[in-house]
Amino acid sequence: MTPEAILEQYGPRESMEYDVVIVGAGPAGLATAIRLKQLNPEVSVVVLEKGSEPGAHILSGAVMDPRAISELFPDWKERGAPLNQAVTGDDVLFLSETGATRTPNALVPDNFHNDGCYVISLGAVTKWLGEQAEALGVEIFPGFAAAEVLFDEQGAVTGVATGNMGVGKDGEPTGDFQLGMALLGKYTVFAEGSRGHLGKQLIAKFGLDEGKDPQSYAIGIKELWEIDPAKALPGRVVHTAGWPMNNDTYGGGFLYHLEGNKVTLGFVVGLDYKNPWLSPFEEMQRWKTHPSIRAVLEGGKRLGYGARAITAGGILSLPKFIFAGGALVGCDAGFLNASRIKGSHAAIKTGMLCAESIAQSLAEGRAHDELVSYVKNFEDSWLNDELQAAKNFKQWFKKGNMIGALMTGVERWFLPKIGIKVAPWTLHRDRPDHVTLLPASEAPQIDYPKPDGVLTFDRLSSVFISNTNHEENQPAHLTLKDADIPVNVNWRNFAGPEQRFCPAGVYEYVEEQGQGHRLQINAQNCVHCKTCDIKDPSQNIVWVTPEGGGGPNYAGM
């Protein structure tokens, strides 16, 4: 049965009404909820979270600028926020295959300085924010995925519906079937993170990206390790550029020393890469074999693994983030500052700015209109200033990593020294990430080394420690618009890039005797990174919400 047929047979849905409905219990969504309650405790607020609890699906480096959380909770230290490890020093390394050159501190651009910041587990901070929100009276529903946007007759957003539970693989309701519920609000805020399923639909429906540069994304592959105490440097922040990326491919690594003899490390690859044989997962594993990284990890133990898309286009790709009945906040819109490798402070700040607009609108008796003051709030904020200064960051790197590094130095090191905060020139991009792949026959194949199971690993053992789980008897949440395209287009032209750009072993081309290849989708492996939805050259893969509570359960990430 189609979802429409199920609703016709089992409906109408039960509904609950609130002043504000928020989709996503990440930093942006929770900051929105908290600020609303701070401004008016009588406002009713509900937050839907598809993960098993706030923080379960959160993945970030992360070095956190505390500026926004200090505005939200000036007493966050007294409240016990898990910002435990202050940054003690920065290293910016340019890697060759066997060597590393450290950039002198005096030449490091301001965007790579982390004075006053903290090395954190963003999942732990998010869980703490959830506790603060609930203490203020916010209702949080974990394990409930918002699957559909609801509209009124005038086309304004009126809320969302959660996904149906207990639908079998064949699309038919099982004995455990439960119809989704409608959550209705005067305003609905979408805080789903990068490439949000509903945010993507809203941007298309309302044409929010008209006149903007195409959005640019990256994928971040992350691991958490416990290392030899003798090698621990709590608070040390290391960023690398260069090897194993070639000059034409945007990417780099990070290694952050947490407290408790732990390091969080990962590798980021821009999803505008050209070579269809490239595998971001394998590049991350190869990067760990560099002497500078291997030296830290040898003798240690891998504790966690995860992957997530990163919305990195910056302010030139930022869509209009308001529409009748609601707004986008955080990475659902694209407020991350790629030049600083930071987004959590921006997510919290945008949630606060949005909440302040909603509170004003509710006080005036308004509902389901455009939150114009949210745009004004942002334009007058320090976050707008920060993103304007970083407007050209990704565009320079499109011209090659050497030019990108040089011009980042010009714009973020030299110009501020002569009193110019924002470069007087603007670079635009005109192509989305999914159109950049070369035909497989025109690109060099990459021979990745086999994993050793000690320092480097395969996908399936990695997914295992991400604690990923989905109810097996449910329709696949990785859907195809046309089932013939994977073989006829992606396999034939690009040698099946899905099996390489997916960091979780979801996509597998299987050869059947006498029948050629077919695409097998192992949806139960999915870590909800959204890379396939972004990079598929045919834009044939559409990520939709699985049953609530499914996906990874990150611990300490």
VOGU-3710 file (C-alpha; in Angstrom, 3 decimals, decimal comma):
1> mtpeaileqy> 0,000/0,000/0,000  1,142/3,525/-0,684  1,376/5,956/2,261  -1,669/7,741/0,836  -3,646/4,489/0,706  -2,636/3,644/4,265  -3,806/7,053/5,452  -7,091/6,681/3,577  -7,734/3,267/5,153  -6,477/3,921/8,694
11> gpresmeydv> -6,903/7,698/9,036  -7,541/10,285/10,152  -4,362/10,799/12,121  -4,510/11,820/15,735  -3,155/15,322/16,180  -1,561/17,403/18,913  -1,384/21,189/18,816  1,467/23,369/20,070  2,572/26,913/19,640  5,839/25,742/18,074
21> vivgagpagl> 6,851/22,413/16,527  10,579/21,771/16,080  11,978/18,975/13,904  15,337/17,759/15,187  16,834/17,686/18,682  20,293/18,836/17,651  22,011/22,018/18,844  19,923/24,266/16,559  16,554/22,748/17,407  17,198/22,575/21,137
31> atairlkqln> 18,561/26,126/21,229  15,355/27,277/19,518  13,250/25,475/22,103  15,295/26,693/25,070  15,299/30,318/23,963  11,533/30,248/23,394  10,964/29,017/26,943  13,413/31,563/28,339  11,484/34,356/26,631  8,019/33,053/27,501
41> pevsvvvlek> 7,572/29,982/29,737  3,912/29,768/28,678  4,721/29,007/25,033  4,098/25,316/24,268  7,020/23,702/22,414  7,552/20,152/21,149  10,740/18,745/19,617  10,710/15,614/17,442  13,920/13,564/17,263  14,369/10,583/14,928
51> gsepgahils> 17,225/9,192/17,033  16,735/7,130/20,159  17,628/10,159/22,301  19,007/13,674/21,780  22,612/13,276/20,637  22,247/9,725/19,298  22,604/10,865/15,674  24,919/13,825/16,313  28,352/13,663/14,730  30,935/16,429/14,607
61> gavmdprais> 34,668/16,888/15,143  34,352/18,906/17,325  36,024/22,082/18,467  33,352/24,389/19,860  33,412/28,161/19,990  31,481/28,882/23,221  30,238/32,294/22,109  26,678/31,196/21,327  26,208/28,766/24,206  27,452/31,512/26,537
71> elfpdwkerg> 24,666/33,738/25,230  22,115/30,961/25,702  23,361/29,978/29,181  25,839/32,498/30,648  26,204/30,080/33,589  26,836/26,973/31,489  29,883/26,014/33,560  27,891/26,051/36,794  25,151/24,047/35,079  27,640/21,310/34,203
81> aplnqavtgd> 27,783/21,649/30,424  30,274/19,066/29,104  32,769/21,573/27,729  35,583/20,072/29,746  38,736/20,447/27,699  39,931/23,889/26,641  42,083/24,095/23,521  45,745/24,309/24,529  47,372/24,701/21,121  46,949/24,460/17,344
91> dvlflsetga> 48,968/22,647/14,700  48,303/23,192/10,995  50,248/20,575/9,012  50,828/20,216/5,291  51,433/16,538/4,565  53,487/14,854/1,889  53,247/11,066/1,667  55,873/10,594/4,358  56,547/14,034/5,843  54,795/16,981/7,441
101> trtpnalvpd> 55,482/20,721/7,481  54,039/22,687/10,374  52,810/26,210/9,632  54,424/28,731/12,016  51,868/30,142/14,451  52,461/33,681/13,214  51,402/32,670/9,682  48,270/30,693/10,611  45,120/32,563/9,420  42,696/33,660/12,106
111> nfhndgcyvi> 40,074/31,094/11,066  42,392/28,266/12,202  43,093/29,761/15,621  41,072/28,127/18,399  41,989/30,216/21,427  39,121/30,157/23,908  37,456/27,154/22,264  36,849/23,657/23,642  37,410/20,138/22,339  34,087/18,387/22,932
121> slgavtkwlg> 31,805/15,507/22,175  28,950/17,320/20,434  26,719/14,348/21,167  27,308/14,843/24,896  26,670/18,594/24,623  23,457/17,898/22,716  22,267/15,447/25,358  22,935/18,120/27,991  21,007/20,704/25,980  18,109/18,256/25,847
131> eqaealgvei> 18,130/18,008/29,640  18,115/21,799/29,937  15,209/22,046/27,496  13,119/19,488/29,368  13,801/21,267/32,658  12,253/24,370/31,089  9,130/22,469/30,066  9,949/21,570/26,462  8,406/18,273/25,342  10,915/16,084/23,501
141> fpgfaaaevl> 9,723/13,010/21,602  12,759/10,816/20,793  12,304/7,932/18,389  9,749/9,832/16,287  10,791/10,761/12,757  9,036/13,674/11,062  8,175/12,157/7,694  5,851/14,702/6,070  5,286/18,463/6,041  1,682/19,544/6,501
151> fdeqgavtgv> 0,225/22,607/4,757  -2,997/24,603/4,931  -5,141/25,551/1,939  -3,087/28,718/1,372  0,136/26,690/1,203  1,521/27,722/4,596  3,253/25,114/6,761  1,053/24,042/9,666  3,176/21,266/11,167  4,497/17,795/10,419
161> atgnmgvgkd> 3,353/14,201/10,548  5,456/11,441/12,062  6,137/8,299/10,096  3,879/5,270/10,326  5,225/2,443/12,497  4,855/-1,253/11,762  4,830/-1,192/7,951  6,457/-4,294/6,463  8,994/-4,526/3,661  6,158/-5,156/1,229
171> geptgdfqlg> 4,572/-1,829/2,168  1,653/-3,510/3,928  0,723/-2,768/7,565  1,767/-5,518/9,997  0,158/-6,538/13,260  2,257/-3,867/15,000  1,021/-1,060/12,740  0,572/2,413/14,231  -0,512/5,392/12,169  1,710/8,441/12,395
181> mallgkytvf> 0,585/11,460/14,350  0,151/15,073/13,223  2,009/17,697/15,270  0,473/21,076/14,503  2,000/24,430/15,345  1,584/28,125/14,735  5,181/27,946/13,535  7,298/24,931/12,565  11,091/25,033/12,753  13,217/22,583/10,766
191> aegsrghlgk> 16,522/21,684/12,413  17,353/18,352/10,775  21,044/18,984/10,122  22,843/18,765/6,795  20,654/17,801/3,799  17,561/17,547/5,934  14,919/15,339/4,319  12,086/17,830/4,874  14,303/20,897/4,549  15,291/19,745/1,068
201> qliakfglde> 11,611/19,507/0,119  10,820/22,954/1,505  13,737/24,573/-0,332  12,404/23,090/-3,577  8,717/23,840/-2,927  9,218/27,480/-2,005  12,180/28,114/-4,343  14,259/29,219/-1,379  17,545/28,785/-3,242  16,630/30,957/-6,235
211> gkdpqsyaig> 19,448/33,349/-7,044  21,875/31,549/-4,734  25,007/29,592/-5,579  24,420/25,813/-5,641  24,945/24,350/-2,200  28,294/22,649/-1,588  28,759/19,629/0,650  31,487/17,469/2,093  31,516/14,142/3,889  33,251/13,762/7,219
221> ikelweidpa> 34,422/10,305/8,330  35,163/10,204/12,056  36,653/7,809/14,605  37,105/7,983/18,373  40,224/6,378/19,872  41,661/5,753/23,303  45,427/6,212/23,092  48,547/5,533/25,132  48,503/8,052/28,038  52,112/8,923/27,228
231> kalpgrvvht> 50,941/10,304/23,869  47,978/12,281/25,173  48,113/16,055/24,768  44,749/17,195/26,157  43,441/20,203/24,233  45,819/19,900/21,284  44,100/20,601/17,945  45,696/19,313/14,732  44,481/20,040/11,195  46,128/18,598/8,091
241> agwpmnndty> 46,043/19,422/4,382  47,727/17,736/1,460  48,276/13,963/1,296  46,394/11,757/0,557  44,395/14,281/-1,510  45,738/15,473/-4,835  45,807/19,171/-5,624  42,430/19,097/-7,380  40,456/17,413/-4,584  39,239/19,355/-1,552
251> gggflyhleg> 39,904/17,537/1,698  41,823/17,425/4,927  42,154/15,730/8,277  41,673/16,620/11,926  42,918/15,107/15,168  41,710/16,587/18,462  42,933/15,527/21,894  40,075/15,171/24,372  40,395/14,598/28,098  40,785/11,037/29,420
261> nkvtlgfvvg> 43,452/9,849/26,939  41,015/10,019/24,025  41,393/11,542/20,579  38,718/12,289/18,034  39,963/12,217/14,471  38,609/12,215/10,986  38,900/13,122/7,356  36,744/15,469/5,282  36,336/15,175/1,494  34,473/17,733/-0,604
271> ldyknpwlsp> 31,636/16,057/-2,482  32,518/17,937/-5,643  35,387/15,491/-6,220  35,853/14,331/-9,828  37,307/10,816/-9,729  34,519/8,203/-9,467  37,058/5,664/-8,172  37,698/7,780/-5,063  36,376/6,465/-1,740  36,222/8,968/1,148
281> feemqrwkth> 36,153/6,075/3,625  39,316/4,539/2,161  41,016/7,937/2,028  40,384/8,344/5,753  41,870/4,908/6,459  44,891/5,696/4,282  45,370/9,085/5,998  45,749/7,296/9,352  48,854/5,528/8,045  50,737/8,820/7,693
291> psiravlegg> 53,626/8,891/10,199  52,211/12,004/11,911  48,883/10,278/12,602  50,108/6,719/13,050  52,485/7,854/15,798  49,531/9,046/17,894  47,312/6,005/17,334  49,751/3,096/17,597  49,162/1,221/20,834  45,650/2,633/21,101
301> krlgygarai> 42,176/1,238/20,521  39,368/2,411/18,265  36,160/3,041/20,227  33,728/4,629/17,780  33,002/5,324/14,137  30,578/7,517/12,210  30,040/9,609/9,096  27,971/12,667/8,241  27,500/15,089/5,377  28,558/18,683/5,985
311> taggilslpk> 26,752/21,674/4,450  29,716/23,827/3,494  28,686/26,311/0,801  28,669/29,269/3,158  26,736/32,487/2,871  26,723/32,615/-0,941  24,799/29,309/-0,963  22,574/30,159/1,995  18,943/29,837/0,902  16,151/32,080/2,048
321> fifaggalvg> 15,479/30,470/5,407  11,932/31,606/6,110  8,612/30,685/4,487  4,946/30,912/5,399  4,575/29,052/8,684  8,153/28,290/9,540  11,908/28,503/9,166  15,168/26,605/8,705  17,895/26,779/11,350  21,433/25,436/11,663
331> cdagflnasr> 22,806/23,106/9,018  19,340/22,460/7,568  19,847/25,893/5,996  23,654/25,861/5,805  25,006/28,264/8,423  28,221/26,282/9,059  31,477/28,206/8,709  33,624/25,833/6,655  36,666/28,099/6,950  36,657/27,639/10,745
341> ikgshaaikt> 35,599/23,970/10,552  32,815/24,864/12,970  29,037/24,786/12,921  27,733/24,140/16,433  28,029/27,776/17,538  26,250/28,863/14,356  23,501/26,287/14,907  22,871/27,497/18,450  22,932/31,141/17,407  20,465/30,673/14,547
351> gmlcaesiaq> 18,135/28,763/16,863  18,219/31,670/19,292  17,640/34,255/16,541  14,719/32,258/15,172  13,209/31,819/18,659  13,373/35,543/19,301  11,458/36,183/16,081  8,839/33,547/16,896  8,353/34,853/20,428  7,715/38,344/19,055
361> slaegrahde> 5,276/37,011/16,447  3,335/34,936/18,984  3,119/37,923/21,321  1,535/39,858/18,449  -1,015/37,096/17,888  0,412/36,014/14,548  0,674/32,509/13,090  1,619/30,742/9,839  3,208/33,822/8,278  6,820/34,604/7,349
371> lvsyvknfed> 9,197/35,319/10,213  10,696/38,392/8,574  12,327/39,544/11,802  14,409/36,310/11,882  16,156/37,462/8,697  16,720/40,912/10,188  18,021/39,345/13,407  20,549/37,336/11,423  21,659/40,244/9,258  22,383/42,285/12,390
381> swlndelqaa> 24,248/39,444/14,159  27,908/38,618/14,662  27,246/35,337/12,821  26,457/37,206/9,606  29,724/39,137/9,977  31,612/35,879/10,512  30,105/34,174/7,466  30,629/37,224/5,247  34,348/37,150/6,065  34,463/33,491/4,952
391> knfkqwfkkg> 32,364/33,916/1,790  35,073/32,848/-0,700  36,650/29,997/1,269  35,326/26,980/-0,648  35,409/28,771/-3,995  39,169/29,338/-3,801  39,723/25,648/-3,150  37,791/24,827/-6,328  40,819/26,295/-8,119  43,169/23,816/-6,419
401> nmigalmtgv> 44,415/23,249/-2,900  47,550/25,359/-3,351  45,562/28,373/-4,564  42,984/27,751/-1,833  45,622/27,762/0,889  47,320/30,855/-0,552  44,128/32,899/-0,900  42,838/31,828/2,507  46,054/33,288/3,853  45,462/36,497/1,898
411> erwflpkigi> 41,818/36,892/2,973  42,063/35,660/6,562  45,648/36,619/7,525  46,855/39,535/5,375  43,656/41,568/4,845  42,725/41,720/8,578  46,231/43,007/9,316  45,563/46,028/7,103  42,085/46,578/8,524  39,961/44,831/5,872
421> kvapwtlhrd> 37,556/42,331/7,458  35,751/41,161/4,298  37,472/40,661/0,934  36,307/43,276/-1,593  35,924/40,543/-4,237  33,343/37,745/-4,448  33,760/34,361/-6,128  30,727/32,343/-7,182  30,239/28,690/-8,050  27,688/27,469/-10,575
431> rpdhvtllpa> 27,692/23,655/-10,403  26,198/21,322/-7,798  28,331/18,511/-6,428  26,552/15,667/-8,231  27,552/16,819/-11,745  31,317/16,791/-11,209  32,186/13,097/-11,704  34,244/12,156/-14,728  33,401/8,974/-16,631  35,236/6,053/-15,026
441> seapqidypk> 37,176/5,469/-18,239  38,676/8,975/-18,028  39,831/8,810/-14,396  42,742/6,909/-12,843  41,749/3,952/-10,692  42,912/4,103/-7,073  44,475/1,031/-5,484  43,626/1,231/-1,790  45,565/-0,984/0,639  43,705/-3,713/2,496
451> pdgvltfdrl> 42,852/-2,907/6,120  45,042/-4,412/8,820  42,332/-4,520/11,509  44,590/-2,640/13,921  45,086/0,838/12,488  42,872/0,599/9,399  39,503/-1,112/9,087  36,771/-2,134/6,657  33,306/-0,627/6,390  31,306/-3,376/8,058
461> ssvfisntnh> 33,446/-3,569/11,209  33,220/0,217/11,345  29,436/0,277/11,050  29,261/-2,335/13,816  30,844/0,017/16,368  28,515/2,845/15,316  25,732/0,815/16,977  23,602/1,187/13,861  20,329/-0,695/13,865  17,106/-0,583/11,862
471> eenqpahltl> 13,951/-2,660/12,170  14,551/-5,113/9,327  10,919/-5,607/8,354  10,273/-2,130/6,977  10,433/-0,556/3,522  13,941/0,533/2,544  14,436/4,205/3,384  16,927/4,549/0,531  14,624/4,800/-2,453  15,192/4,929/-6,200
481> kdadipvnvn> 13,180/7,110/-8,565  14,007/4,672/-11,398  15,255/1,153/-10,626  17,016/0,889/-13,999  19,267/3,921/-13,625  21,885/2,390/-11,264  22,937/-0,234/-13,826  22,179/1,643/-17,048  23,789/4,926/-15,995  25,814/4,776/-12,777
491> wrnfagpeqr> 27,427/1,380/-13,382  27,911/1,846/-17,098  29,312/5,392/-16,944  30,876/5,701/-13,485  31,619/2,085/-12,449  29,040/2,204/-9,654  30,297/5,083/-7,483  27,615/4,412/-4,813  29,651/1,524/-3,448  32,605/3,883/-2,917
501> fcpagvyeyv> 31,047/7,165/-1,756  28,859/5,412/0,828  30,855/5,022/4,079  28,658/2,216/5,426  28,499/-0,534/2,780  24,867/0,210/1,927  25,287/0,003/-1,850  26,654/-3,110/-3,479  26,720/-4,111/-7,143  26,140/-7,848/-7,370
511> eeqgqghrlq> 26,907/-9,827/-10,524  24,332/-12,463/-11,312  25,266/-15,261/-13,670  24,066/-14,529/-17,164  22,159/-11,404/-16,083  24,868/-8,803/-15,498  24,951/-6,543/-12,471  22,235/-5,314/-10,149  22,329/-2,815/-7,309  21,728/-4,298/-3,868
521> inaqncvhck> 20,760/-1,831/-1,128  21,691/-2,917/2,405  19,575/-0,259/4,093  20,131/-1,692/7,574  23,759/-0,457/7,411  22,831/3,204/6,832  24,352/5,721/9,280  22,122/8,533/7,944  25,045/10,528/6,535  23,007/11,625/3,437
531> tcdikdpsqn> 26,018/11,372/1,103  24,131/9,216/-1,409  21,300/11,749/-1,630  23,874/14,428/-2,451  26,518/12,750/-4,638  24,493/10,305/-6,770  25,312/11,596/-10,284  21,794/10,784/-11,511  20,049/12,232/-8,441  18,084/8,989/-8,496
541> ivwvtpeggg> 18,620/8,068/-4,833  16,238/9,733/-2,408  16,809/9,351/1,341  13,547/9,184/3,272  12,965/8,670/6,973  13,048/5,120/8,323  11,094/4,158/11,415  11,914/6,454/14,300  14,705/5,293/16,567  16,575/3,574/13,745
551> gpnyagm> 20,078/4,461/12,633  23,291/4,933/14,592  23,542/5,306/18,340  26,754/7,241/18,748  28,434/7,134/22,152  31,020/9,768/23,024  31,094/11,043/19,440
//
